[in-house]
Amino acid sequence: MLEDQIILQMPPDLQMTDEQFFEFCQINRDLQIETNKFGELLIMSPTGSETGNRDGRIIQQLMN
């Protein structure tokens, strides 16, 4: 499992339109994909059940 994020730098002539980026994300639904202002693709680490459980405990503590 990824610990951080992967940053993919794209050559200027390979930039995707919004429609192409949407299609790319649809094809890769298992990945959390974002772009930044530099045109880089960011592939974020998926959160697993352990992270979800930890987040749930933190939220529960904040609510008490």
MOVEN-V687804 format. One line per field, one symbol per residue. phi: phi as a letter, one per 40 degrees, with the letter a starting at -180 (. if undefined). psi: psi as a letter, one per 30 degrees, with the letter a starting at -180 (. if undefined). A space follows every 50 residues. Layout:
# MOVEN-V687804
phi: ???
psi: ???
This chain:
# MOVEN-V687804
phi: .ccbbbbbcbcdcbcccdcccdcdcccbdcbcbbbbccgccbbccccccc cccccccccccccc
psi: kkfblkjkkkkefgkkleeeeeeeeeehffkjkllafggkkkjlkkkaee eeeeeeeeeeeef.
